[in-house]
Amino acid sequence: MAPAALLICSIDVEEDNWLPQRSACTAENVRRLPTLVPLLKDLGVRPTFFVSHAAARHPGAPGFIERAIEETGGELAAHLHPWNTPPSPERATPSTTMMCNLPPELQRAKLGSLLDAHESAFGRRPTTFRAGRLGGGPRVVRQLVDAGFTVDSSVAPLTDLSDEAGPSFMDSPVQAHRLAAEPTADDVGEPPSIVEVPLSVSLTRMPLERWRAVRQDLLSTGRGQAVLRAMSATRMLRRVALSPEVESTGDMLRAAHVLLASGAGYVHLTWHSPTLVPGLTPFTRTLPDVRRFLRTLESVIERLRTRHELESVTVGEAASRLLGAREVVAPPVAALAT
């Protein structure tokens, strides 16, 4: 059996409205969380619940979330959807759905509103954070630290969101690392940083360090992007995000093997709470789709445990465990949209 690794599962607990909208948001899907708890307990999973402002404020929803946390030994974390977390003076555009594109003072105001909603709903303020649409990165770090957050989980390695007005994480480490804020003239010494526990995104057939070198060579020829798209289309080399919503058990197992062989030290599975209700997300349009999603979640964890000794931890626990063993410094995140 391979060396022990950490198993992280995180759930974005959010409104029923899949497409960004500012008003008429509901979070009735949260009432389905109890149906997931027995499976998580059977699997020995201690999830992290990233709760949005709309979910924290929805009548009755905090009770379902708190009970799920208590029954699974999970962690309460914060999830910021900029488009419907007040205040909202900004114009609604694709760019402003990414937190990293908002002015720092507006980021701070929305973080304060989100934390106030958590304190009102749960009686405490979480210290672990995830940006909606993964719109995080260095432009957000300073405001997170100022708000009292110690851990972030908004980075998706091997992922370029620039076409969606977001950041590119193509060169981000797959390991937990310290993510530094963009420097300013007012910094005395190094800019503030936060512990980043990235999502698990990997490849199916090639060690990640080798892939990064191959990618740079391909891009330098001017034919890189076309070659990369062809490799993915033919399944010669696939990028796989470890989410049972969108990937098969086999692909996730292959990607997890590459990830652990590359020294990540953990596998991080993630999904969204509305996926438990047919028709709320593109991933589960019918009840059979929901059942397929749950079978995939169960299968990938059970089969991972046949090959690896896994210890289930929350995102916050993983941050202290992984960074305690080894400090990894992140390279600069590629330019963000403006």
KEKOL-650437 format. One record per atom (N, C-alpha, C): x negated, y, z. Coordinates in steps of 0.2 Angstrom, whole numbers, plus 5000, padded with zeros to 4 digits. Each point is the difference from the previous one (the first is absolute). Layout:
N
XYZ ...
This chain:
338
499649945000 500450065000 499650065000 500250054996 499650075000 500050035007 499550055001 500050045006 500750035001 500150025007 500650035002 500050074997 500750024998 500150064997 500650035004 500250064999 500650035003 500550004995 500649995002 500650004996 500450075002 500250044995 500350065002 500750004995 500550015003 500750014997 500350075001 500150044995 500350065002 500750014996 500450045003 500750014997 500150075000 500250034994 500250074999 500750005002 500250025005 500750005003 500350074998 500450004995 500250064996 500750004998 500250064997 500750014998 500249954994 500750004999 500249954995 499950034993 499950065000 499950044993 499349994997 499949954995 499449994998 499750054996 500350044996 499750064996 500150065005 499450045000 500050065004 500650045000 500350025005 500550055000 500050035007 500350065001 499950045006 500749995004 500549994997 500650005004 500449934999 500550005005 500549944999 499549935001 499550005004 499649945001 500349965006 500049944999 500349955005 499449955001 500149965006 499549955002 500449945002 500549984997 500449955003 499649934999 499550004996 499649944999 499749985006 499950045005 499649995006 500449955004 500650004999 500549955004 499849934998 499649994994 499849934998 499449985003 499650045004 499449985003 500049945004 500649995004 500049945005 500049944996 500250004993 500049944996 499349974999 499650055000 499349994998 499649985006 500250025006 499649985006 499949935001 500449955000 499949935001 499449974996 500050034993 499549974996 499350035002 500050065002 499450035002 499749975006 500549985005 499849975006 499749934998 500449964996 499849934998 499350004997 499850064996 499450004997 499450035004 500250025006 499550035005 499850074998 500450044996 499850064997 500250065005 499650045001 500150065004 500050064996 500550024997 500050054995 500050075002 499850054996 500050075001 500550034996 500550045004 500650034997 499850074999 499950024993 499950074998 500750034999 500250045005 500750035000 500050074997 500550014995 500150074997 500450045004 500050064999 500450055003 500849985000 500249984994 500749994998 500249945004 499549955001 500249945004 500050015007 499650045003 500050025007 500650045002 500350044995 500550045002 500749974998 500049944997 500649974998 500449975006 500650025001 500449975006 499949935001 499849985005 500049935002 499349964998 499750034995 499449974997 499449995005 499950055004 499449995005 500149945005 500649985002 500149945004 499849944996 500249994994 499849944996 499250004999 499750054999 499350014999 499649985007 500350035005 499649995007 500149925002 500649974999 500049935001 499649964996 499950024994 499649964995 499250005003 499950065002 499350015003 499949965006 500450005004 500049975007 500049924999 500449984995 500049924999 499449974996 499750054996 499449974997 499350025002 500050055006 499450025002 499750054995 500450034996 499850054995 499850075002 499850044995 499850075002 500550054996 500150055003 500450064997 499550044997 500150024994 499650044996 500450054996 499750064997 500350054997 500050004993 500550014996 500050004993 500350064997 499650044996 500350074998 500250004993 500650014999 500350014993 500050084999 499650034997 500050074999 500650034998 500349974995 500650024997 500650015004 500149975006 500650015004 499850005008 499450015001 499850025007 499950085001 500550035004 500050075000 499350025004 499950074998 500350054996 499949984993 500450034995 499949994993 500150064996 499550055001 500050064996 499849994993 499649944999 499749994993 500549984995 499850014994 500449984994 499949934999 500649964999 500049934999 499749984993 499449985000 499749984994 499649935001 499849964995 499649945001 499450025004 499750054999 499450025004 500150015007 500650035002 500150015007 500349945004 500149944997 500149945003 499449975003 499450034998 499449975003 499850055005 499949985006 499850045006 499450044999 499549974996 499350034999 500150064996 500550014996 500150064996 500350065003 500249995007 500450055003 499450055004 500250065001 499550045004 499949985007 499450015003 499949975006 500550025006 500250064999 500550025005 500749975000 500249984994 500649964999 499949935002 499449974998 499949935003 500150005007 499750055004 500050005007 500750015003 500450044996 500750015002 500449934999 499949974995 500449944999 499749945005 499450005001 499849955005 500350025007 500050065002 500350025006 500849985000 500350014995 500749984999 500149925001 499549964996 500149935001 499849985007 499550025003 499949985007 500550025005 500350064999 500650025004 500649954999 500149974994 500549954999 499849945004 499449984999 499849945004 500150005007 499850065003 500050015007 500750005002 500550034997 500750005001 500349935000 499849964995 500349944999 499749945004 499350015001 499749945004 499650025006 500050065002 499750035006 499350005000 499749994994 499250004999 499850034993 499450025000 499850024993 499449954998 500149974994 499549954997 499450034999 499549964999 499350034998 499749974994 500449964997 499949964993 500450034995 499850024994 500350034995 500049974993 500550014996 500049994993 500450054996 499650034995 500450054995 500449964995 500650034999 500549974995 499750014993 500149954996 499749994994 499250005000 499849985006 499250005001 499750074998 500350055001 499850074998 499550035006 499549965002 499650025005 499350024997 499549985004 499350024998 499750065004 499450024998 499750055004 500450075001 500450024996 500450065001 500549995005 500149945003 500549995005 499749995007 499449985000 499649975006 500050065005 499850064999 499950055005 500750015004 500650004996 500650015003 500249945004 499849944998 500249945004 499650005007 499450025000 499650005006 500350065004 500150054998 500350065004 500749985003 500449954997 500649985002 500049955005 499449975001 499949955005 499949934997 500049994994 499949934997 499349985000 499949945001 499349975001 499949954994 500549974997 500049954995 500450024994 499849994994 500450014994 500049934996 500549994996 500049944996 500450024993 499750054997 500350034993 499649984994 499449975001 499649994995 500149934997 500050004993 500149944996 499449994995 499549965002 499450004996 500249974993 499650024995 500149984993 500650024997 500250065003 500750034998 499950074998 500250024994 500050074998 500750024999 500250055004 500650035000 500050074996 499550024997 500050064997 500550014995 500349954996 500550014996 500750025003 500049995007 500650015004 499950065004 499550044998 499850075004 499749985007 499749945000 499749985007 499349994999 499749975006 499249995000 499849944996 499449994999 499749944997 499649975005 500149945002 499749965005 499549944997 499950014993 499649954997 499449985003 499650045003 499449995003 500049995008 500650005002 500050005008 499849935002 499749995006 499849945003 500749965001 499949935000 500549965002 500049995008 499550015003 499950005007 500350065004 500149995006 500250055005 499450055000 500150075000 499550044999 500250075003 499550055001 500250065002 500150054994 500650035000 500150044994 500050075002 499550044997 499950075002 500550054997 500150055003 500450064997 499650044995 500350034996 499750044995 499650065005 499450014998 499650055004 500350074999 499950045005 500250074999 499450045003 500050074999 499550045002 500050015008 500649995003 500150005007 499749945004 499849954996 499849945004 499350015003 500049985006 499350005004 499849935000 499549984996 499849934999 500449974995 500149935001 500449964996 500750025001 500449994994 500750015000 500349955004 500650015003 500449945004 500149944995 500149955004 500149934996 500549965004 500349954996 500549965003 499849934998 500249955004 499949934998 500549984995 499849984994 500449974995 500049935000 500649975000 500149934999 500449994993 499649994995 500450004993 500549944999 500450014996 500449954998 499649954996 500249934999 499649954997 500250004993 499550024996 500050004992 499449974998 500149954996 499449964998 500049984992 499649964998 500049974994 500149925001 500149974994 500249935001 499449954998 499550034996 499549954998 499250035000 499950065003 499350025000 499950045007 499449985002 499850045006 500050084999 500250035005 500250075000 499350044998 499549995003 499450044998 499849994993 500049944998 499949984993 500550044995 500650005002 500550034996 499850085000 499950035005 499850075000 499550024995 499449965000 499550014995 500249994993 500449944999 500349994993 500450064998 500450025004 500550064999 499650064998 499550025003 499650064999 499649994993 499849944998 499749984994 500550014994 500649975001 500550014995 500250074999 500150045005 500250075000 499550044996 499449985001 499450044997 500049994992 500349954998 500049984993 500650044996 500450035004 500650044997 500549954998 499949935001 500649964998 500349975007 499750025005 500249975007 500749995001 500450055000 500750005001 500449954996 499850004994 500449954995 499849935002 499449995001 499749935002 500449985007 500050045005 500349995006 500749984999 500450044996 500749984999 500149944997 499649984995 500049944997 499949945005 499550015004 499849945005 500649995004 500450055002 500550005005 500649974996 500150024994 500649974996 499949934999 499449974999 499949934998 499949965006 500150045006 499949965007 499349985001 499550024996 499349985000 499850025007 500250065002 499850035006 500550055003 500449985005 500550045002 499950045007 500250065000 500150045006 500649985004 499949985006 500649975004 500050045007 500650035001 500250035007 500349945004 499849995006 500249955004 500750025003 500550004995 500750015002 500549954998 500349965004 500549954997 500650034996 500150065000 500550034996 499850004993 499450004998 499850014993 499549944997 499749965005 499549954997 500249935002 499849964997 500149935001 499549975006 500249955003 499649975005 499349984997 500049974994 499349984997 499650064999 500250054997 499650064999 499850035006 500450015005 499850035007 499549955003 500049945000 499549955003 499350014996 500150014994 499350014996 499750065002 500450055000 499850075002 499750005007 500449975004 499850005007 499349975001 499949944996 499349975001 499550044997 500150044995 499550054998 499850055005 500650035003 499950055005 499649985006 500249945002 499649985006 499349984999 499949974994 499349994997 499650064999 500350064999 499750064999 499950045007 500249975006 499850035006 500550045003 500650004998 500650045002 500149995008 500049945002 500149985007 500749995001 500550024996 500749995001 500450004993 500649975001 500550014994 500650045003 500350044996 500550055002 500649994995 500549975002 500649994997 500550065001 500350034995 500550055002 500650004995 500650035003 500650004996 500450055003 500650014998 500550065002 500649975003 500350035005 500649975003 500650004995 500150054996 500649994995 500049944996 499449974999 500049944996 500449945003 500250015007 500449955003 500750004998 500250054996 500750014998 500050004992 500449954997 500050004993 500250074997 499750024995 500250064996 499750065002 499650005006 499750075002 499350014997 499749954998 499350014997 500049964994 499550024996 499949964993 499849935001 499849985006 499749945002 500549945001 500650025003 500549955002 500750034998 500149994994 500750024997 500649965002 499849945002 500549955002 499849965006 500549975003 499949965006 499549944999 500049974994 499549954999 499350034999 499950074998 499450035000 499750015007 500550025005 499850015007 499749935003 500449954998 499749935003 499449984997 499950024993 499349994997 499550045003 500150065002 499550045003 499849975007 500549985004 499949975006 499649945000 500249954995 499649944999 499350024998 499950054996 499350024998 499650025006 500350045004 499750035006 499749945005 500549955001 499949945004 499449964997 500149994993 499549954997 499350035000 499950064999 499350034999 499750005007 500450015005 499650005007 499949935002 500449964999 499949935002 499449974996 500050014993 499449974996 499450045002 500050065002 499450045002 499749965006 500449985004 499849975007 499749934999 500249974994 499749944999 499250004998 499850064997 499450014998 499650055005 500350045004 499750055004 500350005007 499550015005 500350015007 500250075000 500650015001 500350075000 500250025007 499950065002 500350035006 500450064998 500650005002 500550054998 499950065005 499950064997 499950065004 500450064996 500150055004 500450064997 499450044997 500250054996 499650054997 499550035005 500350035005 499650035005 499549965003 500249945002 499549955003 499549984995 500249994993 499449994995 499550055000 500250075000 499650055000 499450005005 500249995006 499549995006 499649944999 500349944998 499649944999 499550004995 500250034994 499649994994 499550065000 500150065003 499550055000 499649995006 500249965005 499549985005 499549964998 500149964995 499549954997 499550034996 500350054995 499650024995 500250074998 499650054999 500250064998 499950014992 500650014996 499950014993 500250074998 499650034996 500150074998 500350004993 500550044999 500450004994 499650054995 500049984994 499850054995 500550054999 499950064997 500550054999 500649974995 500650025002 500649984996 500050044994 500249974994 500050044994 500550065001 499950054995 500350065000 500849995001 500350045004 500749995000 500450054996 500649984999 500450054995 500150065004 500150064997 500150065003 500750034998 
